[in-house]
Amino acid sequence: MRERIIRLILFCFGALAGAMLGIRWITRRAALITPPGCAPLLTSPLRLAYRRPADLVRFIGLRPDWIVLDLGCGNGAFTRDLARHARRVCAVDAQVTMVERLVQRLRPSGAPNVCPMVAPAARLPFASGAFDAVLMISVLPMLSDRNAALREIRRVLKPNGLLIVGEELIEPEYVSWPTVAAWVERAGLTLRRRESNWLCYTLKFVKTQGEAAAGIRADHATLSRS
């Protein structure tokens, strides 16, 4: 009996890994963001076993009075947990279908402090300095204009606001953490902390003060070609 359970677990993990590798191949060839048809994988128990929402909440250091942007929220794998520890969460995704599925996931338990919204990361419909923290899990490398997105994130963050970026090894667009850190630091945010396990990593950046990143604007054309 025990051997059957172990085999079942290994089969399920292998099936998930195979599916993700297949998605990686398709999305890289077609230059796609995660399609709505893959939404169940984003909230699968196997994924949330290594990318635990509670670990993200702890890593961010959420406070009850914070306003948080869940950028590229998809169908809301982490939105509900953020909402339990923050004053308000704006859950934003570029795909209407993903946001609709997020709303469906939130409906049974209710989350009145979540504001779902459809918007591109490069043109955020928020005032400057609106957020204490921005969360981007499995999002940044797949953006067509990550530099514009990073400019917008820096704009909407409060002074000393946090940007949390995470990537996962089996993602179609996986990029190693030093590369991601270089992208974000060129955009005027400073890496403060990193956590990782054998399948994912999470980085915490803080918005630098003043115009220390004034030279960033001159670098955008170069960065967009990298």
Buried (B, 14 or more C-beta within 10 A) or exposed (E): EEEEEEEEEEEEEEEBBEBBEEBBEEBEEEEBBBBBEBBEBBBBEBBBEBBBBEBBBEBBEBEEEBBBBBBBBBBBBBBBBBBBBBBBBBBBBBBEBBBBBBBEBBEEEEBEBBBBBBBBBBEBEBEEEBBBBBBBBBBBBBBEBBBBBBBBBBBBBBEEBBBBBBBBBBBBBBEEBEEBBEBBBBBBBBBEEEBEEEBBBBBBBBBBEEEEBEEBEEBBEEBEEE
